[in-house]
């Protein structure tokens, strides 16, 4: 009886265990068994393309060959390991010591690792030669990968930015980001093992700056999707005891989305070439730094955003050979990595009179008929501080239209001294027209600028605001700081009747059909009204037009040869003692039916009508006098939509 009971108990335990193993927990053990004899490799997906508004490709991906090491497959015998390192170093033309150290470091990663430097420099011929020696280098193989490529070279470099290998810090931030569904959908043969496929791996390529960074992770339908990143594929290999592998399942990667920008490549090229051209008064040399922004006044789309100097972004993706090579590249260039169009902060000089004019006409008794006498200077305060107009001999009796057209400093100073224009009034209208705030383009590195007030000066400098501060501020000097993009937006608002538009650099994103995601129109924010009277804006526009057509107008020289009607404002902003002023030029065209606004700055370029005005003229010629007219070219769909 005891024996029978014992046998029954043992049989019950055995049956329960078999039920647990083969039925209750079958899926888990089956998965473990599969993983024990198979291995999954996640091929990276090509990053999506970046195109201009007409569909011209500005950034894409090209096939490159990389050396990959699988630590668990490396030979354990030191002599075999050394022989493999020697072969690898000989073929790629690298130091045996350096290659040996790089291979040794892969043991720390414990995962398949692309060797740094080698992966960026290996040629197709080297890849073929290494493949011939594959049996002599267990654990070392050549793989195909994609590398970022910028066909235009330096074209739109600051806008596009660049993409390179993800850093340890960046990977720590995004390592848990997973795709909502396994690649390939419900029919994916690897569905059970790919349910939580990570978006980023330790060898992923990510955007570092510009649009490459802006569009790496996009919010669509309440979830974050890496638009340019693409979706890695999945290859399942069956591995036998001898280490021989066989592909048993394959899910191809899905290319990243195509991003269509608002830029027009032809106008962008024209702007960049104009900035790099030797400027009048520059003794045959290009400027130290310069920027130009072209905006569609109807919708805030950026048609061109150029910054000089710039570096070919292909150099970043391929990598610099050494710090010395990088320093040599930068020699003679003044901070080429700075996007001056959105990140350069400058005193605006007389182009700020577009904003001051609004405050003068709407917060003081001054009207279009009010006359002030310009003798070439004024004297302010108990210390008899002398302020001299840019025309020391004076403009004579001046009313508002001439004050704008001839940029009379004394007229605006007298608006402060006699009419009571305050710094708070100036600051209010500066903010109404978008100064002191981001433009909404979304590019990294953008600066807000500075609109100073009496309270700001008290808090930051522990000093009281003086009338002399307002005298400086009303003509765009003193503590004021703006970016070219801000001034382009403010000029557009004057041109379009007071609509302050968020600037937009991305037009739309189109995903591959395999993703099932519909195209997304990019939204940069809401436009708002500046709250400025239409009559005020019309008076300013009239003054800007007079600056071009009147024989004493400051913008007559550079705009005279154009076939299109232009309204403009020049500016010369004092910056550094002993150096020429910065050259500014803001304009819009056509005057009768405005379509584009342009803002240009040439660092230490002198008078605005010369250096910056020459660049603006070249841009307007490219926009309106060459077929097709750039302001209307392209609907953003492009050849791949």
C-alpha positions in Angstrom: 0.0 0.0 0.0 2.8 2.4 0.9 4.6 1.5 -2.4 1.4 2.2 -4.4 0.8 5.5 -2.7 4.4 6.5 -3.3 4.1 5.6 -7.0 0.9 7.5 -7.3 2.4 10.6 -5.7 5.5 10.4 -7.8 3.3 10.0 -10.9 1.2 13.0 -9.9 4.2 15.1 -9.4 5.7 14.0 -12.7 2.5 14.6 -14.5 2.1 18.1 -13.0 5.7 18.9 -13.9 5.2 17.8 -17.4 2.0 19.8 -17.7 3.9 22.9 -16.4 6.8 22.4 -18.8 4.9 21.4 -21.9 1.6 23.3 -21.6 1.5 26.1 -18.9 5.0 27.5 -19.6 5.6 26.0 -23.1 5.8 29.5 -24.8 8.5 30.7 -22.4 10.6 27.6 -22.8 10.1 27.5 -26.5 11.3 31.0 -26.8 14.3 30.2 -24.6 15.1 27.2 -26.7 14.9 29.2 -29.9 17.1 31.9 -28.5 19.6 29.3 -27.5 20.1 28.1 -31.0 19.4 31.3 -32.9 20.6 34.9 -33.0 18.9 38.1 -34.2 20.8 40.9 -35.9 19.0 44.3 -36.2 20.2 45.9 -39.5 20.0 49.7 -39.3 17.6 51.5 -41.6 18.7 54.3 -44.0 17.9 57.7 -42.6 15.3 59.6 -44.5 16.1 62.2 -47.1 15.8 66.0 -46.6 14.6 67.9 -49.6 14.0 71.5 -50.5 10.5 72.8 -51.3 10.9 71.7 -55.0 12.0 68.1 -54.1 15.7 68.6 -54.6 17.6 66.3 -52.3 19.8 68.1 -49.8 20.6 65.2 -47.5 20.4 61.4 -48.1 22.2 58.2 -47.2 24.8 56.2 -49.1 26.1 52.7 -48.7 29.4 52.3 -46.8 31.4 49.3 -45.6 32.2 48.9 -42.0 34.3 46.4 -39.9 32.1 44.7 -37.3 33.4 42.6 -34.4 31.4 39.9 -32.6 33.3 39.3 -29.3 31.9 35.9 -28.6 33.2 34.6 -31.9 36.7 35.9 -31.6 39.5 33.2 -31.3 40.7 32.5 -27.8 44.1 31.4 -28.9 46.5 34.5 -28.7 48.4 33.5 -31.9 45.2 33.2 -33.9 43.9 36.5 -32.5 47.2 38.2 -33.4 47.1 36.8 -36.9 43.6 38.1 -37.5 44.6 41.6 -36.2 47.6 41.6 -38.5 45.5 40.8 -41.6 42.9 43.4 -40.7 45.5 46.1 -40.1 47.4 45.3 -43.3 44.3 45.5 -45.5 43.0 48.7 -44.1 46.4 50.4 -43.8 46.2 50.9 -40.0 48.6 50.4 -37.1 48.6 46.8 -35.8 48.8 48.2 -32.2 45.8 50.5 -32.8 43.7 47.8 -34.4 44.6 45.4 -31.6 43.5 47.9 -29.0 40.2 48.6 -30.8 39.4 44.9 -31.1 40.2 44.3 -27.5 37.8 47.0 -26.4 34.9 45.2 -28.0 35.1 42.6 -25.2 33.8 45.3 -22.9 30.8 45.9 -25.0 29.9 42.2 -25.2 27.8 42.9 -28.3 28.5 43.3 -32.0 30.5 46.5 -32.4 31.6 48.5 -35.4 35.2 49.5 -35.0 35.6 53.2 -34.8 37.6 54.9 -37.6 37.8 51.7 -39.6 34.1 51.7 -40.2 34.3 55.2 -41.6 37.3 54.8 -43.8 37.1 51.3 -45.4 36.7 51.2 -49.2 34.9 48.7 -51.4 38.2 47.2 -52.5 39.3 46.8 -48.8 35.9 45.2 -48.1 36.5 42.7 -50.9 39.9 41.8 -49.6 38.8 41.4 -46.1 36.0 39.1 -47.2 38.6 36.9 -48.9 40.3 36.4 -45.5 37.0 35.9 -43.6 37.9 32.3 -42.6 41.2 33.5 -41.1 39.4 36.2 -39.0 36.6 34.5 -37.0 34.5 37.1 -35.2 35.5 39.9 -37.7 33.4 40.6 -40.7 32.5 43.4 -43.2 29.0 44.7 -43.1 27.1 47.1 -45.3 25.8 50.2 -43.6 24.5 53.7 -44.5 26.3 57.0 -44.0 24.8 60.4 -44.2 25.6 62.3 -47.4 25.0 66.0 -48.3 25.0 66.3 -52.1 25.2 70.1 -52.1 28.3 70.1 -49.9 28.2 73.4 -48.0 24.7 74.2 -49.3 22.4 75.0 -46.4 24.9 73.5 -44.0 23.7 75.3 -40.9 20.0 74.5 -41.7 20.6 70.8 -42.3 23.0 70.2 -39.5 24.7 66.8 -39.4 24.1 63.3 -38.1 26.8 61.1 -36.5 27.1 58.1 -34.1 25.1 58.4 -31.0 27.0 59.3 -27.8 26.8 57.4 -24.6 24.9 60.3 -23.0 22.4 60.5 -25.8 21.9 56.7 -25.8 21.2 56.7 -22.1 18.3 59.2 -22.7 16.7 57.2 -25.5 17.7 53.6 -25.0 14.2 52.6 -23.7 12.3 54.2 -26.5 10.6 51.3 -28.4 8.5 50.9 -31.5 4.8 50.4 -30.8 4.6 47.4 -33.1 7.2 44.8 -34.3 8.6 45.4 -37.8 6.7 43.8 -40.6 3.3 43.9 -38.8 1.4 40.8 -37.7 2.9 38.6 -40.4 6.4 39.1 -39.1 8.0 35.7 -38.4 10.0 37.3 -35.6 7.0 38.9 -33.9 7.3 37.1 -30.6 11.0 38.1 -30.3 10.5 41.7 -31.6 7.6 43.0 -29.6 9.9 45.5 -27.8 12.3 46.3 -30.5 14.3 49.4 -29.4 14.4 52.4 -31.7 18.0 53.2 -30.9 21.0 51.0 -30.5 24.5 51.8 -29.3 25.7 52.1 -32.9 22.7 54.3 -34.2 23.2 57.5 -36.1 21.4 60.5 -34.7 21.0 64.1 -35.6 23.3 66.4 -33.8 22.2 69.8 -35.1 19.9 71.5 -37.5 17.0 69.7 -39.2 18.8 66.4 -38.6 18.1 66.9 -34.9 14.8 68.7 -35.2 13.2 65.8 -37.1 14.7 62.9 -35.4 11.8 62.6 -33.0 8.4 64.0 -34.1 5.1 63.9 -32.2 2.4 62.3 -34.4 -1.0 61.4 -33.0 0.2 61.6 -29.4 3.2 59.4 -29.8 6.9 60.2 -30.6 8.1 58.8 -33.9 11.7 59.1 -35.1 10.9 60.6 -38.5 14.4 60.6 -40.0 15.7 57.7 -38.0 14.0 54.9 -39.9 13.1 51.5 -38.6 15.7 48.8 -38.2 15.0 45.4 -39.8 15.5 42.0 -38.2 17.6 39.0 -39.5 17.3 35.7 -37.6 20.2 33.3 -37.9 20.3 29.6 -36.8 23.7 28.7 -35.4 25.0 25.1 -35.0 27.6 23.9 -32.6 30.4 24.5 -35.1 29.5 28.2 -35.3 28.0 28.0 -38.8 25.1 30.3 -39.2 22.1 30.1 -41.6 19.5 32.9 -42.2 16.1 31.6 -41.3 14.0 34.8 -41.2 14.4 38.3 -42.6 12.4 41.5 -42.1 13.8 44.3 -44.2 14.4 47.7 -42.5 12.1 50.6 -43.3 13.7 53.8 -44.6 13.2 57.0 -42.6 10.7 59.6 -43.7 11.3 62.2 -46.3 11.4 65.7 -44.9 10.4 68.6 -47.2 11.8 72.0 -46.2 10.4 75.4 -47.0 13.8 76.4 -48.5 14.3 76.9 -52.2 17.8 75.5 -53.0 18.4 78.0 -55.8 17.6 81.0 -53.7 19.6 79.5 -50.8 22.6 79.0 -53.1 22.3 82.6 -54.3 22.2 83.9 -50.7 25.2 81.9 -49.7 27.3 83.0 -52.7 26.3 86.6 -52.1 27.4 86.5 -48.5 30.8 84.9 -49.4 31.4 87.5 -52.1 34.0 90.2 -51.4 32.0 93.2 -50.2 32.4 96.9 -51.0 35.0 98.4 -48.7 36.3 94.9 -47.8 39.5 95.3 -49.8 38.7 92.3 -51.9 38.0 90.0 -49.0 34.8 88.2 -47.9 33.3 89.3 -44.6 34.4 87.8 -41.2 30.8 86.8 -40.7 27.4 87.4 -42.3 23.9 86.1 -42.5 20.8 86.5 -44.7 17.2 85.4 -44.1 14.4 85.4 -46.7 10.9 84.9 -45.5 7.5 84.5 -47.3 5.5 87.4 -45.8 2.2 85.5 -46.4 2.9 82.4 -44.4 6.2 82.7 -42.5 8.0 80.0 -44.6 11.8 80.5 -44.7 12.9 80.5 -48.3 16.6 80.9 -47.5 18.5 81.0 -44.3 22.2 81.5 -44.9 25.1 82.0 -42.5 28.8 82.7 -43.5 31.3 81.1 -42.9 30.1 77.5 -43.0 31.7 74.0 -43.1 30.8 71.1 -45.4 28.7 68.8 -43.2 30.1 65.8 -45.0 33.3 66.3 -43.1 31.4 65.7 -39.8 29.8 62.5 -41.0 33.1 61.1 -42.4 35.0 62.2 -39.3 38.1 64.3 -39.0 41.4 62.4 -39.1 42.9 64.2 -36.2 42.4 67.3 -34.0 45.2 68.9 -36.1 43.2 68.4 -39.2 40.1 70.0 -37.6 42.1 73.0 -36.4 43.6 73.4 -39.9 40.1 73.4 -41.4 39.0 76.2 -39.0 42.1 78.3 -39.6 41.1 81.8 -40.8 37.4 81.2 -40.3 35.5 83.1 -37.6 33.3 80.6 -35.7 32.0 78.7 -38.8 29.8 76.5 -36.6 27.6 79.4 -35.4 24.4 79.8 -37.3 24.5 83.6 -37.4 21.0 83.8 -38.9 19.3 82.6 -35.7 22.1 82.5 -33.2 24.1 85.7 -33.9 23.2 88.6 -31.6 23.8 92.1 -33.0 22.7 95.6 -32.3 20.2 96.4 -35.0 21.2 100.0 -35.7 18.9 102.0 -37.9 16.8 99.1 -39.2 15.3 99.2 -35.7 13.7 102.5 -36.7 11.0 100.3 -38.3 10.0 99.4 -34.7 10.7 102.8 -33.3 8.4 104.4 -35.9 5.5 102.4 -34.6 6.1 103.6 -31.0 6.6 107.2 -32.2 3.4 107.4 -34.2 1.2 105.5 -31.6 2.5 106.6 -28.2 3.4 110.3 -28.8 1.7 113.4 -30.3 4.0 113.0 -33.3 2.1 112.6 -36.6 3.1 112.5 -40.3 3.1 116.3 -40.5 5.2 116.9 -37.3 8.5 118.6 -38.2 11.8 118.4 -36.3 14.9 120.4 -37.3 18.1 118.3 -37.8 21.2 120.3 -37.5 23.4 117.2 -37.4 23.4 116.8 -33.6 21.6 117.2 -30.3 22.9 117.9 -26.8 21.3 115.9 -23.9 21.3 116.1 -20.1 23.1 118.1 -17.5 26.4 116.8 -18.7 25.7 118.2 -22.2 26.2 114.8 -23.9 26.5 115.3 -27.6 24.8 112.9 -30.0 25.7 113.2 -33.7 23.5 112.2 -36.6 25.0 109.9 -39.3 24.9 113.0 -41.5 26.9 115.6 -39.5 25.8 118.5 -41.7 22.1 117.8 -40.8 19.0 117.0 -42.8 17.2 120.3 -42.2 13.5 120.3 -41.4 12.3 116.7 -41.5 8.9 115.0 -41.4 8.2 111.4 -40.8 8.4 110.0 -44.4 11.8 111.6 -44.9 13.0 110.6 -41.5 12.5 106.9 -42.5 13.8 107.3 -46.1 16.9 109.2 -45.1 17.3 107.5 -41.7 17.5 110.8 -39.8 18.8 110.1 -36.3 17.9 113.5 -34.9 14.2 113.1 -35.9 13.9 110.0 -33.6 16.0 111.6 -30.9 13.7 114.6 -30.8 10.8 112.2 -30.6 12.3 111.1 -27.3 13.4 114.6 -26.1 10.5 116.7 -27.2 7.6 114.3 -27.8 8.2 112.1 -24.7 8.8 108.7 -26.4 9.7 106.3 -23.5 11.9 103.2 -23.4 8.8 101.3 -22.2 6.9 102.4 -25.3 9.8 101.3 -27.5 10.0 97.9 -25.7 6.3 97.3 -26.0 6.4 97.6 -29.8 9.6 95.7 -30.1 7.9 92.7 -28.5 4.8 93.2 -30.5 6.9 92.7 -33.6 8.6 89.6 -32.2 11.9 90.9 -30.8 13.1 89.3 -27.6 11.5 86.0 -28.5 12.2 82.9 -30.5 10.9 82.9 -34.1 9.3 79.4 -33.9 11.6 77.7 -36.6 12.6 75.1 -34.0 16.3 74.9 -35.0 18.7 74.4 -32.1 21.0 77.3 -31.2 18.4 80.0 -31.7 18.7 83.1 -29.4 15.9 85.2 -28.0 17.9 88.5 -28.2 17.4 91.3 -25.7 14.8 94.1 -25.5 16.1 96.2 -22.6 13.9 98.2 -20.1 14.5 100.3 -17.1 13.6 97.4 -14.9 16.0 95.1 -16.7 18.9 97.6 -16.2 18.1 98.0 -12.6 18.1 94.2 -12.0 21.1 93.3 -14.1 23.3 96.4 -13.7 21.9 97.9 -10.5 21.7 101.3 -12.4 18.8 103.6 -13.2 17.7 104.1 -16.8 18.8 107.5 -18.3 17.4 109.5 -21.1 20.7 108.8 -23.0 19.8 105.1 -22.9 16.5 105.8 -24.6 18.3 108.1 -27.1 20.5 105.1 -28.0 17.7 102.6 -28.0 15.4 104.5 -30.4 18.0 104.2 -33.2 18.9 100.6 -32.4 22.0 101.0 -30.3 22.8 100.5 -26.7 21.7 97.3 -25.0 19.5 96.1 -27.8 20.3 92.7 -29.4 18.5 91.0 -32.2 19.0 88.1 -34.7 18.7 88.4 -38.5 15.8 86.0 -38.4 13.9 88.2 -35.9 14.4 91.3 -38.1 13.2 89.3 -41.2 10.1 88.4 -39.3 9.5 92.0 -38.1 10.0 93.3 -41.7 7.5 90.7 -42.9 5.0 91.9 -40.3 5.3 95.5 -41.5 4.9 94.3 -45.1 1.8 92.0 -44.5 -0.2 94.5 -42.4 0.8 93.5 -38.9 0.6 89.7 -38.9 3.5 88.3 -36.8 4.1 84.9 -38.2 6.0 82.0 -36.6 8.8 81.2 -39.0 8.7 77.7 -40.5 11.7 75.7 -41.9 9.9 72.3 -42.3 7.0 72.1 -44.7 5.9 68.5 -44.5 7.0 65.0 -43.6 6.2 62.0 -45.8 6.6 58.5 -44.4 7.2 55.3 -46.5 4.0 53.4 -47.3 5.1 50.5 -45.2 4.7 52.5 -42.0 1.0 53.3 -42.6 1.6 56.8 -41.3 0.0 59.6 -43.3 2.0 62.7 -44.4 2.1 65.4 -41.7 2.0 69.1 -42.4 4.5 70.8 -40.1 3.0 73.4 -37.7 5.3 75.9 -36.0 2.8 77.8 -33.9 0.0 80.3 -34.1 0.3 83.7 -35.9 -0.8 86.7 -34.0 -1.7 90.3 -34.7 0.9 92.9 -33.7 -2.0 95.2 -32.7 -0.6 98.1 -34.8 -2.9 100.5 -36.7 -3.0 99.9 -40.4 -2.3 103.6 -41.1 0.9 103.4 -39.0 2.2 100.4 -41.0 1.3 102.1 -44.3 3.2 105.2 -43.3 6.3 103.0 -42.5 6.0 101.2 -45.8 5.7 104.5 -47.7 8.9 105.7 -45.9 10.7 102.5 -46.9 9.6 102.8 -50.5 10.8 106.4 -50.5 14.2 105.2 -49.3 14.5 103.4 -52.6 13.0 105.8 -55.1 13.9 109.2 -53.6 17.2 110.7 -54.7 18.2 111.2 -51.1 17.0 107.8 -50.0 19.5 105.6 -48.2 18.6 102.5 -50.2 18.5 104.0 -53.6 22.0 102.8 -54.6 21.7 99.0 -54.3 18.0 98.8 -55.3 18.1 101.1 -58.3 19.0 98.4 -60.9 16.2 96.0 -59.9 13.2 95.5 -62.2 11.0 94.8 -59.2 9.6 97.4 -56.8 11.3 97.3 -53.4 10.8 99.0 -50.0 13.8 99.0 -47.8 15.5 100.2 -44.7 19.3 100.5 -44.2 21.3 100.3 -40.9 24.8 100.7 -39.6 25.2 99.4 -36.1 28.2 100.4 -34.0 29.6 97.4 -32.3 33.3 97.2 -31.4 35.4 100.4 -30.8 37.9 100.9 -33.6 36.0 98.6 -36.1 33.6 99.6 -38.8 29.9 99.3 -38.0 27.9 96.2 -38.9 26.1 96.6 -42.2 22.3 95.9 -42.1 19.7 95.9 -44.8 16.0 94.9 -44.5 13.5 95.0 -47.4 10.4 93.5 -48.9 9.1 93.1 -52.4 7.1 93.7 -54.5 6.0 96.9 -52.8 2.5 96.8 -54.2 1.8 93.2 -53.2 4.5 92.0 -50.8 5.6 88.4 -51.1 9.1 88.1 -49.6 11.0 89.9 -46.8 14.8 89.9 -46.6 17.2 90.7 -43.7 20.9 90.8 -44.3 23.8 91.6 -42.0 27.5 91.9 -42.8 29.7 92.0 -39.8 31.9 95.2 -39.8 30.7 95.9 -43.3 30.2 99.6 -42.9 27.2 101.5 -44.3 24.0 99.3 -44.8 23.4 100.5 -48.3 26.8 99.2 -49.4 27.8 95.7 -48.1 24.4 94.4 -46.9 22.5 96.2 -49.6 24.6 94.6 -52.3 23.8 91.1 -50.9 20.1 91.9 -50.7 20.1 93.0 -54.3 21.7 89.7 -55.4 19.0 87.8 -53.5 16.1 89.8 -54.9 17.5 89.3 -58.4 17.6 85.5 -57.9 14.1 85.6 -56.4 12.3 87.6 -59.1 14.5 88.1 -62.2 15.4 84.5 -62.8 12.9 81.8 -63.9 11.0 80.5 -62.1 10.1 83.1 -59.5 11.4 81.6 -56.3 8.7 82.9 -54.0 6.2 80.6 -55.8 8.4 77.7 -56.9 7.4 74.3 -55.7 4.4 73.0 -53.8 6.4 70.9 -51.4 5.3 67.5 -52.7 8.5 66.7 -54.6 9.2 63.6 -56.7 9.0 61.1 -53.8 5.7 62.2 -52.2 
